[in-house]
Amino acid sequence: MTVKELSEKCGFKPAALPDGDREIDGCYIGDLLSWVMGRAEGDCVWITIMSNLNIIAVATLADVACIVLSEGVTVEDSIIKLAEEKGVNILLSDKKTYETAIDVYKTI
C-alpha cells in the first residue's frame, strides 16, 4: 500500500505529499521525538500530535513513509514547505489518535 492510497482509503487530508507512491510497512505511534527516532522502523506510518519543525528531521532520520498528524492537529506552511523539500509526506486526521491508528491498521 502506498501513502497516497492510505490517505484516500482512510480519508486523511494530504498536507505534503512529495512521495505519495512510497510503500508503507507498519505503523508507529509516539510523541516523544527522541523515542520515535530510536524505535520507529523505516517505511512505517508515524502517528503523532507533534507538529513542530523537528518532526521533519525525525521523519527523515527514522526514514518513515509518512507522518499522520491526528486529533485535528494542523501544521504551519513553513513546515509543509520543508516537508516538500525533504520528501516527507504529511497527512492530517481529524480523528483521535486511537481511531486514526485503527484506520491505519485496518487499511494496511
DACOR-V922691 format. One record per residue. N is the residue number from 0. BURIAL is I if it has 24 or more other ideal C-beta (glycine too) atoms within 12 Angstrom, else O. Layout:
n | burial
N | BURIAL
N | BURIAL
This chain:
n | burial
0 | I
1 | I
2 | I
3 | O
4 | I
5 | I
6 | I
7 | O
8 | O
9 | I
10 | O
11 | I
12 | O
13 | I
14 | I
15 | I
16 | I
17 | I
18 | I
19 | I
20 | O
21 | I
22 | O
23 | I
24 | O
25 | I
26 | I
27 | I
28 | I
29 | I
30 | I
31 | O
32 | I
33 | O
34 | O
35 | I
36 | O
37 | O
38 | O
39 | I
40 | O
41 | O
42 | I
43 | I
44 | I
45 | I
46 | I
47 | I
48 | I
49 | I
50 | I
51 | O
52 | O
53 | O
54 | I
55 | I
56 | O
57 | I
58 | I
59 | I
60 | O
61 | I
62 | I
63 | I
64 | I
65 | I
66 | I
67 | I
68 | I
69 | I
70 | O
71 | O
72 | I
73 | O
74 | I
75 | O
76 | O
77 | O
78 | I
79 | I
80 | O
81 | I
82 | I
83 | O
84 | O
85 | I
86 | O
87 | I
88 | I
89 | I
90 | I
91 | I
92 | I
93 | O
94 | I
95 | O
96 | I
97 | O
98 | O
99 | I
100 | I
101 | O
102 | I
103 | I
104 | O
105 | O
106 | I
107 | I
